[in-house]
Amino acid sequence: MKLLMIHAWNELDTSYRGKFSNLFSYPSLTLAVIYSLIPNGVFEKIDLIDENSQKVDYDKDIYDVVMISFDTSSSLTAYKHCEEFRKRGSYIVCGGYHATALPDEALQHCNTVICGPAEKSIPEFVADFVKGQPKQLYRNYDVCADDFSIPARDKITKRKKLKIPAIAANRGCSNYCKYCSMRTMWKSCPRPVKSVVDEIKELKAKMVIFYDPNFFGNRDYAIELMTELKKIKILWVSNATADFGYDHELMQIAYESGCRGVLIGLESLNSQSLAGVGKRFHNADKYKEIIENIHSHGIAVNGCFVLGFDSDTEEELLDLPNRVDRLGLDLCRFAILTPYPGTKLYEEYEKSGRIITKEWSRYNQHNTVFRPINMTPERLNEIFRKVSKEAYSWKRVLKRTFTSPWRKNGYVFILLGANIGFKFLEINKRKKK
């Protein structure tokens, strides 16, 4: 038997596929993890396609099974693949965030849906398929650290991706932000520290990216892991929450263990907006102090912002580039608030009639798909593009780069490359209709 695995990407969105994508596009672990879960000896051939840099050819081969993983913005592209491969006699399996949130919709296009984590569901499906008794739905959330396999990184393409490998110590998050779909897929369950460190050693890399939604969420675990990271002399970056910037002991341990950068979802400079969507830390007036604290420990900060909260005004949003300048961030990213299926925000907006389209390809964080309170959807789109353009002017790119704490540590060209990469990503977004 032959198996094809596809990580689907929105075919209308080319933002992450440009010539600068290798400066900012993180390597995906999706296909590498799924491949590692396939029992040995079942399939004589397994092909993998990451649509970020590869194309799907429906007639390249005849596959017995086609597995497709996708998020909401990629779902229409994924469904197109489903229909084409079904015409050719393949058995279609769908999974990922969107299929997990809307399994009934996905089942209209495929034979089987795998909801949530795949560690137990995929081996179970393969066994059932071999017996000729596959089920329509597999949903097993009883997955924890002991079930995690080592991703088969050697099987996936590295084209158009950062050359820094990624790793996950804890996939889940204990926060309850209304707009986040993380909890529809994962629960918080940290891997044994030894397992994480052994995997990093095998990578033989000088730097890694941790995909943990909140690396420091479990403080005791983070300290235990960082104590071991210090011994192997690895550099690393991760996600964090704003309150990390008040824990000086933790920040110092992080720096000494090799941490050189954190991505923080600051989301808004309006404290009312933060509180309204369930952000645990929602005192935006403290952001500058937090960033300065993190910088004082030699760690750079990538601050992410979301436009379109109910308390946002046009005036506040248009002033974002100037306000971001005053924060002293090393990198910044902007997105339009997007109510993804499966989230509390989607449920609320759907109930109140504020969802204006279910054309899923538009759910890519740079198109407005709901009705904002203080402006029209079209105006929010305009503001987003204007803010992105101004925040990534060459003057601001160079200022962020050469005032960063990274300039003292020899990483200035990495930071410059990331800023340039994001600059051209924002240009791609502005060209979207």
C-alpha positions as CSV (number, residue, x, y, z in Angstrom):
1,M,0.0,0.0,0.0
2,K,1.0,3.6,-0.6
3,L,0.4,6.6,1.7
4,L,0.5,10.3,1.0
5,M,0.7,12.9,3.7
6,I,-0.1,16.6,3.0
7,H,0.3,19.7,5.2
8,A,-2.1,21.9,3.3
9,W,-1.6,25.7,2.8
10,N,-4.1,28.2,1.6
11,E,-3.4,28.3,-2.2
12,L,-4.5,31.9,-2.4
13,D,-2.1,33.1,0.3
14,T,1.5,33.4,-0.8
15,S,2.8,35.5,2.1
16,Y,5.0,32.8,3.5
17,R,6.3,31.5,0.2
18,G,8.3,34.5,-1.1
19,K,12.1,34.7,-1.6
20,F,12.6,36.0,1.9
21,S,10.6,33.3,3.7
22,N,13.7,31.5,4.9
23,L,14.3,34.5,7.1
24,F,11.2,34.1,9.2
25,S,9.2,31.0,8.3
26,Y,9.5,28.5,11.1
27,P,10.0,24.8,10.3
28,S,6.8,22.8,10.7
29,L,6.8,19.6,12.8
30,T,3.3,18.4,11.6
31,L,4.4,16.0,8.9
32,A,7.4,14.8,10.8
33,V,5.3,13.9,13.9
34,I,2.6,12.2,11.8
35,Y,5.2,10.2,9.9
36,S,6.7,9.0,13.2
37,L,3.3,7.6,14.2
38,I,2.9,5.3,11.2
39,P,3.5,1.6,12.2
40,N,6.4,0.0,10.4
41,G,5.7,-2.5,7.6
42,V,2.2,-1.3,6.7
43,F,3.0,1.0,3.8
44,E,5.6,0.1,1.1
45,K,5.8,3.8,0.1
46,I,5.1,7.0,2.1
47,D,5.3,10.4,0.4
48,L,5.1,13.8,2.2
49,I,4.2,17.2,0.8
50,D,4.4,20.5,2.7
51,E,2.5,23.0,0.5
52,N,4.5,25.9,2.0
53,S,7.2,25.0,-0.5
54,Q,6.0,21.9,-2.5
55,K,3.1,21.4,-4.9
56,V,0.5,18.6,-4.9
57,D,0.4,16.5,-8.1
58,Y,-2.8,14.5,-8.2
59,D,-1.5,12.1,-10.8
60,K,2.1,11.5,-9.7
61,D,1.1,8.2,-8.1
62,I,-1.9,6.2,-7.0
63,Y,-2.3,6.2,-3.2
64,D,-4.3,3.9,-1.1
65,V,-4.5,6.5,1.8
66,V,-4.1,10.3,1.7
67,M,-3.8,12.1,5.1
68,I,-4.3,15.9,5.1
69,S,-3.6,18.2,8.0
70,F,-4.9,21.8,7.8
71,D,-6.0,24.9,9.7
72,T,-9.0,27.0,8.9
73,S,-7.5,29.3,6.3
74,S,-6.2,26.2,4.4
75,S,-9.4,24.2,4.6
76,L,-10.8,25.0,1.2
77,T,-7.5,24.0,-0.4
78,A,-7.5,20.8,1.6
79,Y,-11.1,20.0,0.6
80,K,-10.1,20.5,-3.0
81,H,-7.3,17.9,-2.5
82,C,-9.8,15.6,-0.8
83,E,-12.2,15.6,-3.8
84,E,-9.4,15.1,-6.4
85,F,-7.8,12.2,-4.6
86,R,-11.2,10.6,-3.9
87,K,-11.9,10.7,-7.6
88,R,-8.7,8.6,-8.0
89,G,-9.8,6.0,-5.5
90,S,-7.9,7.1,-2.4
91,Y,-9.2,6.8,1.2
92,I,-9.0,10.3,2.7
93,V,-8.2,11.1,6.3
94,C,-8.4,14.7,7.6
95,G,-7.0,16.2,10.8
96,G,-5.6,19.4,12.3
97,Y,-7.2,22.4,14.0
98,H,-10.1,23.0,11.5
99,A,-11.1,19.4,11.2
100,T,-11.0,19.1,15.0
101,A,-13.3,22.2,15.4
102,L,-15.7,21.2,12.6
103,P,-15.5,17.4,12.2
104,D,-19.0,17.2,10.6
105,E,-18.0,19.7,7.9
106,A,-14.7,17.8,7.2
107,L,-16.6,14.5,6.9
108,Q,-18.4,15.9,3.9
109,H,-15.1,15.8,2.1
110,C,-13.3,12.8,3.5
111,N,-13.8,9.3,4.9
112,T,-12.2,9.7,8.3
113,V,-11.6,12.6,10.6
114,I,-8.9,12.6,13.4
115,C,-9.8,15.1,16.1
116,G,-7.2,16.5,18.5
117,P,-3.7,14.9,19.0
118,A,-2.8,12.1,16.7
119,E,-0.4,10.0,18.9
120,K,-3.0,7.3,19.7
121,S,-5.6,8.0,16.9
122,I,-3.3,7.5,13.9
123,P,-2.0,4.0,15.0
124,E,-5.5,3.0,15.8
125,F,-6.8,4.2,12.4
126,V,-4.0,2.4,10.5
127,A,-4.8,-0.9,12.4
128,D,-8.5,-0.5,11.6
129,F,-7.8,0.3,8.0
130,V,-5.7,-2.8,7.6
131,K,-8.5,-4.9,9.0
132,G,-11.0,-3.2,6.6
133,Q,-12.9,-1.5,9.5
134,P,-11.8,2.2,9.7
135,K,-14.1,4.4,11.7
136,Q,-15.4,7.8,10.6
137,L,-14.2,9.6,13.7
138,Y,-11.2,9.2,16.0
139,R,-11.1,11.4,19.0
140,N,-8.6,10.5,21.7
141,Y,-7.4,13.4,24.0
142,D,-5.9,11.0,26.5
143,V,-2.4,11.8,25.2
144,C,0.4,12.9,27.4
145,A,4.2,13.2,27.3
146,D,5.0,9.5,27.4
147,D,3.1,9.1,24.1
148,F,5.1,11.7,22.2
149,S,7.4,10.3,19.5
150,I,10.6,11.9,18.1
151,P,9.6,13.7,14.9
152,A,11.0,12.2,11.7
153,R,12.7,15.4,10.7
154,D,14.8,13.7,8.0
155,K,11.7,13.0,6.0
156,I,10.5,16.6,5.6
157,T,11.6,19.3,3.3
158,K,13.6,22.3,4.7
159,R,13.0,24.5,1.6
160,K,12.0,28.1,2.3
161,K,12.3,27.6,6.1
162,L,14.6,28.9,8.8
163,K,17.6,26.6,9.2
164,I,16.9,26.6,13.0
165,P,15.3,23.4,14.1
166,A,12.1,23.4,16.2
167,I,11.2,21.3,19.3
168,A,8.3,21.1,21.7
169,A,8.6,20.4,25.4
170,N,5.0,21.2,26.3
171,R,2.4,21.6,23.6
172,G,-0.4,22.9,25.8
173,C,-1.3,26.1,27.5
174,S,-3.1,26.7,30.8
175,N,-4.4,30.1,29.7
176,Y,-8.0,30.7,28.4
177,C,-7.7,33.5,25.8
178,K,-11.0,33.6,24.0
179,Y,-9.5,33.9,20.5
180,C,-6.9,31.1,20.8
181,S,-7.6,27.7,19.3
182,M,-4.7,26.0,21.2
183,R,-6.9,24.3,23.8
184,T,-9.1,22.7,21.1
185,M,-6.0,20.5,20.2
186,W,-3.7,20.1,23.2
187,K,-3.6,19.9,26.9
188,S,-0.7,21.0,29.0
189,C,1.6,18.0,29.7
190,P,5.4,18.6,29.8
191,R,7.7,16.0,28.5
192,P,10.4,14.5,30.7
193,V,13.3,16.8,30.7
194,K,15.8,14.1,29.7
195,S,13.7,13.3,26.6
196,V,13.8,16.9,25.5
197,V,17.5,17.3,26.1
198,D,18.3,14.1,24.4
199,E,16.3,15.2,21.3
200,I,18.2,18.5,21.2
201,K,21.5,16.7,21.4
202,E,20.6,14.6,18.4
203,L,19.9,17.7,16.4
204,K,23.5,18.9,16.7
205,A,22.3,22.5,16.2
206,K,23.7,25.7,17.8
207,M,20.2,27.2,18.3
208,V,16.6,25.8,18.6
209,I,13.2,27.2,18.6
210,F,10.8,26.0,21.3
211,Y,7.2,25.8,20.0
212,D,5.7,25.6,23.5
213,P,2.8,28.1,23.7
214,N,4.2,29.3,27.1
215,F,7.6,27.9,27.8
216,F,7.6,29.4,31.4
217,G,4.0,28.6,32.2
218,N,5.1,25.7,34.6
219,R,7.9,27.6,36.4
220,D,9.4,24.6,38.2
221,Y,9.5,22.5,35.1
222,A,11.0,25.4,33.1
223,I,13.8,25.8,35.7
224,E,14.5,22.1,35.6
225,L,14.7,22.1,31.9
226,M,16.8,25.3,31.7
227,T,19.3,23.8,34.2
228,E,20.0,21.0,31.8
229,L,20.0,23.3,28.7
230,K,22.8,25.3,30.3
231,K,25.0,22.2,30.5
232,I,24.7,21.5,26.7
233,K,25.5,25.1,25.7
234,I,22.6,25.6,23.3
235,L,21.0,28.9,22.3
236,W,17.3,29.0,22.1
237,V,14.2,31.2,21.7
238,S,10.6,30.6,22.9
239,N,7.1,31.9,23.5
240,A,6.4,33.6,26.9
241,T,3.6,35.6,28.5
242,A,4.1,39.2,29.7
243,D,4.4,38.3,33.4
244,F,7.7,36.6,32.5
245,G,9.1,40.2,32.5
246,Y,8.6,40.5,36.3
247,D,10.4,37.3,37.3
248,H,14.0,38.4,37.4
249,E,15.3,35.1,38.8
250,L,13.6,33.2,35.9
251,M,14.9,35.7,33.3
252,Q,18.5,35.3,34.6
253,I,18.3,31.5,34.6
254,A,16.8,31.7,31.1
255,Y,19.7,33.9,29.8
256,E,22.4,31.7,31.4
257,S,20.8,28.6,29.9
258,G,21.0,30.1,26.4
259,C,17.7,32.0,25.9
260,R,18.2,34.9,23.6
261,G,14.7,35.8,22.6
262,V,11.0,35.5,23.5
263,L,7.9,36.0,21.5
264,I,5.1,37.6,23.7
265,G,1.5,38.0,22.6
266,L,1.1,41.6,23.9
267,E,-2.0,41.7,21.6
268,S,-3.2,45.3,22.5
269,L,-2.0,48.5,24.2
270,N,-5.6,48.9,25.5
271,S,-6.0,47.2,28.9
272,Q,-9.8,47.0,28.5
273,S,-9.3,45.1,25.2
274,L,-7.0,42.6,27.0
275,A,-9.4,42.0,29.8
276,G,-12.3,41.6,27.4
277,V,-10.7,38.5,25.7
278,G,-9.5,36.8,28.9
279,K,-5.8,37.7,28.9
280,R,-4.4,36.8,32.3
281,F,-2.0,39.7,32.3
282,H,-4.0,42.8,31.1
283,N,-2.1,45.8,32.3
284,A,-0.8,47.3,29.0
285,D,0.6,50.3,30.9
286,K,3.3,48.0,32.2
287,Y,4.5,46.7,28.8
288,K,7.4,49.2,28.5
289,E,8.7,48.3,32.0
290,I,8.4,44.6,31.2
291,I,10.3,44.9,27.9
292,E,13.1,46.9,29.6
293,N,13.3,44.2,32.3
294,I,13.7,41.4,29.8
295,H,16.2,43.5,27.8
296,S,18.2,44.0,31.0
297,H,18.9,40.3,31.1
298,G,20.1,40.3,27.4
299,I,17.0,38.8,25.9
300,A,15.3,40.2,22.8
301,V,11.5,40.6,22.6
302,N,9.2,40.0,19.6
303,G,5.9,41.6,20.4
304,C,2.7,40.5,18.7
305,F,-0.4,42.7,18.4
306,V,-4.0,42.0,17.3
307,L,-6.2,44.7,15.8
308,G,-10.0,44.7,16.0
309,F,-10.9,44.2,19.7
310,D,-14.2,45.8,20.8
311,S,-12.5,48.6,22.7
312,D,-10.1,49.5,19.8
313,T,-10.6,52.9,18.2
314,E,-9.3,54.0,14.8
315,E,-7.1,56.6,16.5
316,E,-5.5,54.2,18.8
317,L,-4.8,51.6,16.1
318,L,-3.3,54.2,13.7
319,D,-0.9,55.3,16.4
320,L,0.4,51.8,17.0
321,P,3.7,52.2,15.0
322,N,4.6,55.1,17.2
323,R,3.6,53.4,20.4
324,V,5.5,50.3,19.4
325,D,8.6,52.5,18.9
326,R,8.3,53.7,22.4
327,L,8.1,50.2,23.8
328,G,11.5,49.4,22.3
329,L,10.7,46.0,20.8
330,D,13.2,44.1,18.8
331,L,10.6,42.7,16.4
332,C,6.9,43.2,16.1
333,R,4.0,41.5,14.3
334,F,0.5,42.5,13.6
335,A,-2.7,40.5,12.9
336,I,-6.4,41.1,12.5
337,L,-8.5,39.5,15.3
338,T,-9.8,36.3,13.8
339,P,-12.6,34.2,15.5
340,Y,-11.5,30.7,14.6
341,P,-14.1,27.9,14.8
342,G,-13.8,26.1,18.1
343,T,-12.9,29.1,20.1
344,K,-15.0,31.0,22.6
345,L,-14.7,34.1,20.5
346,Y,-16.2,32.4,17.5
347,E,-19.0,31.1,19.6
348,E,-19.8,34.5,20.9
349,Y,-19.6,36.2,17.5
350,E,-21.7,33.5,15.8
351,K,-24.4,33.8,18.5
352,S,-24.5,37.6,18.2
353,G,-24.5,37.6,14.4
354,R,-21.2,39.4,14.0
355,I,-19.6,36.8,11.7
356,I,-19.8,38.2,8.2
357,T,-18.3,35.4,6.2
358,K,-17.4,31.8,6.4
359,E,-15.2,31.8,3.4
360,W,-12.5,30.0,5.4
361,S,-9.7,31.1,3.1
362,R,-10.1,34.6,4.5
363,Y,-9.5,33.4,8.1
364,N,-5.7,34.1,7.7
365,Q,-5.3,37.0,10.2
366,H,-5.1,39.7,7.6
367,N,-8.7,39.9,6.5
368,T,-11.6,41.0,8.7
369,V,-14.2,38.3,8.9
370,F,-16.5,39.8,11.6
371,R,-18.2,43.1,12.3
372,P,-16.0,45.3,14.6
373,I,-17.6,47.7,17.1
374,N,-15.9,51.0,16.3
375,M,-15.3,50.8,12.5
376,T,-16.3,48.9,9.4
377,P,-14.6,45.7,8.4
378,E,-13.2,47.5,5.3
379,R,-11.7,50.2,7.5
380,L,-10.1,47.7,9.8
381,N,-8.5,46.1,6.8
382,E,-7.1,49.5,5.7
383,I,-5.8,50.3,9.1
384,F,-4.1,46.9,9.4
385,R,-2.2,47.4,6.2
386,K,-1.3,51.0,7.0
387,V,0.0,50.0,10.4
388,S,2.0,47.1,9.0
389,K,3.6,49.3,6.3
390,E,4.6,52.1,8.7
391,A,5.9,49.7,11.4
392,Y,8.2,48.1,8.8
393,S,9.6,51.2,7.2
394,W,13.3,50.9,6.6
395,K,14.0,53.5,9.3
396,R,12.1,51.5,11.9
397,V,13.7,48.2,10.8
398,L,17.2,49.6,11.2
399,K,16.4,51.3,14.5
400,R,14.9,48.1,16.0
401,T,17.9,46.1,14.9
402,F,20.7,48.4,16.0
403,T,19.2,49.3,19.4
404,S,18.5,45.7,20.4
405,P,20.3,43.9,23.1
406,W,21.3,41.4,20.4
407,R,23.6,44.0,18.9
408,K,26.0,43.3,21.8
409,N,26.0,39.6,21.4
410,G,26.9,39.1,17.8
411,Y,23.4,38.2,16.6
412,V,22.6,41.5,15.0
413,F,22.5,40.1,11.5
414,I,20.0,37.4,12.6
415,L,17.8,40.1,14.0
416,L,18.2,42.2,10.9
417,G,17.3,39.3,8.7
418,A,14.2,38.6,10.7
419,N,13.1,42.2,10.5
420,I,13.7,42.2,6.7
421,G,11.8,39.0,6.3
422,F,8.8,40.3,8.2
423,K,9.0,43.6,6.3
424,F,8.5,41.7,3.0
425,L,5.9,39.4,4.5
426,E,3.9,42.6,5.4
427,I,4.3,43.8,1.8
428,N,2.9,40.6,0.5
429,K,-0.1,41.0,2.9
430,R,-0.8,44.5,1.7
431,K,-1.1,43.3,-1.8
432,K,-3.9,40.9,-0.8
433,K,-7.4,41.9,-1.9
